[in-house]
Amino acid sequence: MKILQNMVMVVLLLSTALSAKMIYADPKPTFDNPRKIIMRLTSRDVHAANHLIGTINNILKEYPPETLQVAVVVYGPGMRVLRRDYDAQTLKRVRSLLMYDVEIIGCINTMQTMGWTKKEFIDGISYVQAGVAEAIERQVGGWIDATPY
């Protein structure tokens, strides 16, 4: 009987832990005051890109869409991830982020250095001259850097 009671207790604790609700810090995110998250993609590595995408998906699950803004600034070797000839499965995941209003921002300086043109990149991304400067300015403007390591 004691073993059965312990098993029931473990199941209850696990189910509670697995269904825990997010507790938002004050001020709570709202339509007028959303959480603003920025991430930087600077690696061309497919695993790093997919880890970043997975992290964004986890964030999107925790916040109501009207209370969240997510931007990914891509520069340096990370620009390779946005090219049309990159890993097809990863590009599918990147395009899905665009459908969830994640802003993806590419670096023109990197493109110029590599001799790349906008037609070589997927549709739906925006561009800035210097990706690193965009990331800096977003952070100064209150955006939270949640770039995974």
C-alpha angles and dihedrals in degrees: 000000000000090000091052091050090050091050091051090049091051092049091050093049092048094048090050092048093047093051098043114148122230114256108211121215120234126298087047116220113263139166090266094041107031126176106261112209125185127189130185123219110197102149128082090205111123092217093052091048093050092046089055091048090050091050091052091049090053090052092047090055093054101050131055105248094241090059098052140070119184126187128181116201111201123196143144114017089348089076087074088070091065096052117112090237095057124109106313096218092050091048089052089055092047091052090050089057089056089055088057091054095255106157113229115195124192129203118243092195090060091046092051092047091052095041092242126148131210092253088068091062133075120268122258101044124115127218139224128184096242119023095193091053090050090053091049094049093047090053092048086051091058102268114145116233107225097166108155118231 
